[in-house]
């Protein structure tokens, strides 16, 4: 009798609650953390997909479904359901936290002050109703030029935090975070990396084939040009910080379509390093793409090798226009194999590159890795620059291990050392203070 009743309730849940996330939270209440992946899929059919290779995240994105998830009547751009990593049956794993994007500039475009404030007020009212907490805690924190504000409610079964950043018409995000009751700390504590060096000693994973790697929390950038923000978020989460890519995009002045200037982002993150409780430093910077002389030298080496191999040369004539150098057309014509061969002899070599990787991975420090990507390397099918994480190496087959922010299919991959070194433009170390 009891079993029949439970099955009936699970069957009714999606019919009763549809795609309203706040109604789902109201329904689950104290039992929220007993919710399994199977129950979530029943509640929101055809709306979610696995976001991590280890099956610990389910992700909803508004651009991939017809029927939208909402909170307080507001269509949501993204929702991530986080699960524990046991049992082996993925759909039997229980929910441990929930991250809800109500608004972010990267997915939604700009919102003016009125629209932003109306959404913020609607969410706040709904959380008052759901939690019945009449005395939520409020906090504010400045991170670089970004002002982050947070209200945290304590419900009978969970903590709910509303976090946002917006001033005038320069609005960045509204995020909801749901966690186990009593687990939410002060805003300043949550954004600080909490792991110290001694706690990192046992993080290395050694595999039979000789691979030594680190397990980095998965984060997906989606369709936004937030590879820098998503990469930094992953590394900061690895060190225990709860800063997300939207906060990083704000302080790094990221553009959702064009991406992020590495130099601007790094300086902003260095300035915020003390509040994040991390140090950020350059391990290697390649100036080939940053100056006219650097680009001319790059094309000269490429064309010299092209002549030796009887392959087509690339017109490397570059003239600044309005003080801006745009080598996009020339770079798009480069042959990948010839480019890799022409880039081996620089002021430093691939052996030095591998040694730096080893030194840091052996200390359990991943490296943020900016590199050249060719059309066959990307979803967009065009030449460009991208940021990934180097999280391991294998000396037996001379490869590096890296992980991306393009979803579960690109969480861990390998690349020959010579190719990785040739494509490298920037190597950055983020480490705990």
N, C-alpha and C positions, 0 to 999 in steps of 0.2 A: 504493500500500500504506500509506504513512504517513498519507495523508488519510483513508483508511477507518478506520485505528486511532484517529485523533483524534476522528472523528465518533462512533465506538463508545463511546469514553470519556465524551464529553459526554452521550451518551444514557443511559449507566449512572449518571452522577453523582447525579441526584435519587433513583434507586432505591436506591443504596447508602447515601446520606447522609440522605435524608428531610429533616426540618426541624430537625435538630440543627446549630446554628451552629458549635459547637466542632468537630464532625466535619468540617464544611466547611472550617474553618481548618486543621485537621490535614491534610486532603486537599490543599489548595492550597499550604500551607507556603511555600517560597521563591518560588513562582510567584504568590503572592497578588496582587501588583500588576500581573500580566499578565492578571488576571481581567477579562473584559468584562461589560457589562450583560447581554448575551445569555446568558452563562454563569451569571450569578447568577439570572436568571429560570428557567433550566433546573433549577437546584439547588433553588429554592424556588418551584415553580409556584403561581400564584394567591395569592401571599402579599404581593406588593409592588406599589406604584404610584409613578409619578413624583411627586416632592414639590416640584419647582421648574420654573418655566416655561422655564428654559434647559437642562433635562434634565441637570443635574449631580447630582441626588439621587434616590435611590429610598428609599421609606419603608415600613416594616412597622409596623402597629399591631395589637395583639392583639384589639381589639374589632371588627375588620373582616374577620376570617378564622375559619374553623372549626379548621383544624389549626395549632397554635401553633408558633412558633419557640422553641427552648430553648437554654440554655447551662448546662452542668453539671447538666442535668436540671431546671433552673428555667425555667418559662414566662416569656417576656420581654414586657414591655408595649410596647416600641418599639425599632426598629433602623433606622438610617439609613446607607445606602451612598452614599459620595461619589465622584463621577467627575470626570475632567478634562473640558474643554470642547471637545475635538477627538477624532476627526474629525466630519464633519457627520452621519454615521450614528450616531444616539444610542446604539444598542445595541452598537456597536463601541468605545465609549469605555471606558477602563480605570479600574479602581478606584484611588483615591488615599488613601482613609481610611475608617474604619468606626467608628460610634458606637453603642454598645449600652447601652440602659437595662435593667439587671437589676431594679432597683426604683426607683420614685419615688413620693413621697406623693401627688402629683396624680393619677396614673393608678391606683395600687394601693390607695390608702387607707393608714391607719396600720399599721405593723408593730411588734410589740413587740420587746424587746431580744433574746429568744431566737431568734425567726424571722430577724431581721436578721443576727445573728451567724452563724447556721447558713448562710445564703445567702452571706455574705461569705467564710466559711471554704471553702465548696464551690467558689466561683469561684476563690479563691486556689489551692486544690489543683489545679484543672483547668489553670490558667495555668502552674503549675509543671511539669505534665506536658507541655503543648503546647510551651512555650518551651525547656525543659531548662536554663533559666538558674537556677543555684543561688545567685546573689548579686544579686538584684534591688535596685534603689535605692529608698529610702523617704524620704518628705518629708511635712511638715505645714505648714499655713498657716492663720492666722486672718484672716478677712475679716468685719469687724464682729464680731458674736457667733457667727458660723459657724466651726466648725473643719473644715477640709478636709484629708483625708489621701489620700495617693497612694503606690502601689507601681508601679514600672515595670520590666518584664522586657524583655530584648533577645533575641529569637529569631533564627534564622538569616536570616529574610527580613523581619522586621518588629519594631517596638516594640509592646508591649502595656502599657497603663496601667490600673490599677484605682484608681478615685477614689471616695471615699465621704464621707458626713458623717452621723454619728449618735452620740447620747449617751443612754444609758438607753433610755427608750421614745420619745424625741423623735428619730426617724430620718427623714432627708430623702431620700437617694438612694444608689444604688450604680450607678456608670457604668463601662463599659469603653470604652477608646479604642485603636484600632489605627492605626498610622501607619508610614511608611517607616522602615526601620532607621536609627537614629542621629538621627532628626529630633525626638525628644521631649526637651524641655528640663526644667529644674527647675520644680516646681510654681509657685513665686513668679514665675518668668519667663513662664510660660504664661498666667497670669491677667492680666498687665500688658498694656495697650495698647502695641503696639510701633511704630506708625507715628507719625512726627512731622509737623509742619505742612508742611515742604518736600516730603514724599513725597505729600501730598494734592493738589498743584497740578494734576496731570493727570487727576484723577478725574472731572471733569465731562464729560457726554456731551451734545453739541449736535445736535439733530435738525432736519430740514428744515422742519418745521411751526412752528419757534420754541421748541420744548420744550428746556429745560435741566434735566437730571436727574442723579442719582447712582445707581450700581448698588449695592444693599445686599444682602448675603448673605441668602438665604431661610431662614426658621425657621418652623416650624408649631407652634402651641400645642396642637393637638389639641382634645379636649373639655374641657380644664382651664380654669379661670378665671385663666390665667397670661398674659393679654395684656401686662401690664406687664413681666413677666419675659422673655417671648419678644421683645418690642420692644427692650428694653434689650440682650438678648443679640445681636440683629441689629446694633445700633449698635456694641457693643463688638467684635464680630467684624469689622466694617468697619474698625475701628481696630487690629485685629491681636490682640485678646485671645481666649482660649479659654474664658472664663467662659460657662456655659450657663444656661438659664432656671431650672433646679432650684436652682442656687447662689443666683441672684438672688431666687427665690421664698422661699428660706430667710432671707436677710438682710432681705428686705422684709416678712416675716411674711405671705406670701400664703396665701389660703384657696382650695383647688382648686375649690370650688363657688361661693363668694361673690366671689372675685377679690381685688384688692389695694387698699389705701388708698394713693392717690397720695402723700399727705403723708408717711405712714410710710415708704413705699418710697424717696421722694426723700431724706429725712433719712438713712436707712440707707446709701443709695448715696453721698451726700455724705461721710458719715463714712468710707466705704471708698474714696473717690476717689483718695487718694494711693497706696494699694496697687494700685489698678486703673490708675494713671497717667493718669487723666482728671479733668477738672473738670465738675461738674454744676451747672447754674444755671437758675433760673426766668427765662424770657423774658416770659411773661405768665401771670397767674393771675386767673381770673374767680371772684369770691366769691359769685356768684348762687345756687349750689347748696349752699354751705357753711354758711349761717346762716339763721335764721328771717327776718330783715329782707331778706336777699338774695332768698329765695324769694318773699316777699310782694311785693317790687318786681317780680320777674319776672312773676308772675301778674297784677299790676296793669297792666303794660304790655301783656301779651297780651290781657287782657280789654278794655282801652281800644280796641285795634285791632279786636278781634272785634265790638265794638258798631258801630264805623265801617263794617265790612264786612258787617254784619247776619249774623254767624255766631255759633254757640253759644259762650257763655262757659264757663269752667272755674271751679268753686268753689275758690277759693284759700285757704279757711279752714284754717289749720294750727295744731295745738296739740301741743306737745311731750308725749310720753308716756314717763315714766320718764327724762326728760332726752334723749330721742331724737326727732328729727323725721323722719317717713317720708312724703315727698311722692309715693310711687310711683304711687298711684291717680290723682292729679291730673295728673302728668306723662304718664302713659299716655294721657290723653284729649286731649292737645294735638294740634292740626292742624299737620303739619310745615311747610306753606307759610306759615301764619300765624305760627308760632313763628319762622321764619327772618326774616320781615319785621319782627317786633317786636324782634328782637335786633340790628338794624343800628346803632342809635344808642346807643353806650355811651361810656365815657370815652375809648376809642380806637376807630378805625374800620378798615374793610377795607383802606384804602390803607396804613395803618401796618402792618397784618398782612402784606400782600404785601411791603412793604419789608423787614421783618424776615426773611421767608423768603428774599428775594433776597440780602440781606446774608450770610446763613449758607450757602446753597447755593453762592453764588459763591466762598466760601472752602472749599467741599467738605465742609461740615458738615451732615449731616441733622438734622432736628428731631423729637423725640418729641412726639406730638400727642395729647392727651386730648380727647375730644369726646363730645357727646350722640349717641346712635344711636337711630333710630326702628325700629319693628318690621320695616319693609321693608328696613332696612339690615343686619339680622343674621340669622344662621342660626337663632337661637332664636325670632325673630318677636316680640320684645317690646322695650319702651323700656328704655334702660340707658345706661351709660357704658363707653367703650372706649378703648384706646390704639392708635394707628397711628404710622407714620413719614411725615413730609412729606419727600420726596426730590427735589422739583423744582417747577418753575413754568413757565408760558407766558404771557408778557405780551400776545401777539397776541390770544388768546381769553380772557384774564383767568381762568385756571384754575390750581389747584394740582395737583401730582402727588403721589400718596400710595401707600403700599404697606402691606399688611396681614399678619397672622400666621395666616390661615385656610386656608393651602394654596396650591397653584399657581394656582388660578383667581382669586386676589385679590392677586397680587403687585404689579401696577402698575395704578392707575386714576387718573381725573381727577375733579375736583369744581369747580363754579363758585366763584369767590372769595367772593361774598356768602354762599353756603350754608356754605362752610367756616368763615368767620369767625363766623357765627351759631351754629354748633354747637360752637365751640371753648370749652373750659373751662380748658385748661392747655397751655402751650407750653414745652418743656424743651430746653435745649441741653446736649449731651454733647460735650466737645471734648478733644483731647489736651493734656497739660500741657506 
